């Protein structure tokens, strides 16, 4: 999860400090992310974890909270590279 938090802070430019980010935080309301922020988050997660996030996942709202992003990355990356330790 630290990698996802780092991406949010350094690449997406979320102003919330990493140590204050919680799993149930809304990416839009809590972090002020807009559509470009979601695109950047998607690209950075794909690169960091070697996954492909399908358009359907984004359109279905599977990236609403920090916990949603973590769950999606874990599901797509499988057991080989867990984002909770990355």
C-alpha positions in Angstrom: 0.0 0.0 0.0 3.0 2.3 0.6 3.7 2.3 -3.2 0.1 3.4 -4.0 0.3 6.1 -1.4 3.7 7.3 -2.8 2.2 7.4 -6.3 -0.7 9.5 -5.0 1.6 11.9 -3.3 4.4 12.3 -5.8 2.9 11.5 -9.2 -0.8 12.5 -8.8 0.2 15.4 -6.5 -2.3 14.7 -3.7 -1.7 17.1 -0.9 -2.8 14.8 1.9 0.3 13.5 3.8 1.0 9.8 3.3 0.7 9.0 7.0 -2.9 10.5 7.0 -4.2 8.5 4.1 -6.8 5.9 5.0 -8.3 3.0 3.1 -11.8 4.4 3.1 -10.7 7.9 1.8 -12.6 8.9 -1.3 -10.1 9.8 -4.1 -12.4 12.6 -5.3 -13.7 14.1 -2.1 -10.7 13.4 0.3 -7.9 13.9 -2.2 -9.5 16.3 -4.8 -8.6 14.0 -7.7 -10.0 14.9 -11.1 -10.2 12.8 -14.3 -6.5 13.6 -15.1 -5.5 12.4 -11.7 -7.3 9.1 -12.2 -5.5 8.6 -15.5 -2.1 9.3 -13.9 -2.9 7.0 -11.0 -3.9 4.2 -13.4 -0.7 4.6 -15.5 1.6 4.8 -12.5 0.0 1.7 -10.9 0.2 -0.2 -14.2 3.9 0.6 -14.4 4.7 0.1 -10.7 3.0 -3.3 -10.4 3.3 -4.6 -14.0 -0.4 -4.9 -14.5 -3.0 -3.8 -17.0 -6.0 -2.0 -15.5 -8.9 -2.6 -17.9 -11.1 0.3 -19.0 -14.1 -1.6 -17.5 -12.6 -1.4 -14.0 -12.2 2.4 -14.3 -15.7 2.9 -15.8 -17.3 0.7 -13.2 -16.0 2.9 -10.4 -13.5 0.4 -9.0 -11.2 3.2 -8.2 -13.4 5.2 -5.8 -11.3 4.9 -2.6 -7.8 4.1 -1.7 -9.0 0.7 -0.5 -10.6 0.1 -3.9 -7.3 0.8 -5.6 -5.4 -1.5 -3.3 -7.9 -4.3 -3.8 -7.8 -3.9 -7.6 -4.0 -3.9 -7.7 -3.9 -6.9 -5.5 -6.4 -8.8 -7.6 -4.7 -7.9 -10.9 -1.1 -8.5 -9.7 -1.8 -11.9 -8.1 0.4 -13.4 -5.3 3.7 -12.7 -6.9 3.8 -9.0 -6.1 1.6 -7.8 -3.3 1.2 -4.0 -3.1 0.8 -4.2 0.7 4.5 -4.9 1.0 5.8 -3.1 -2.1 
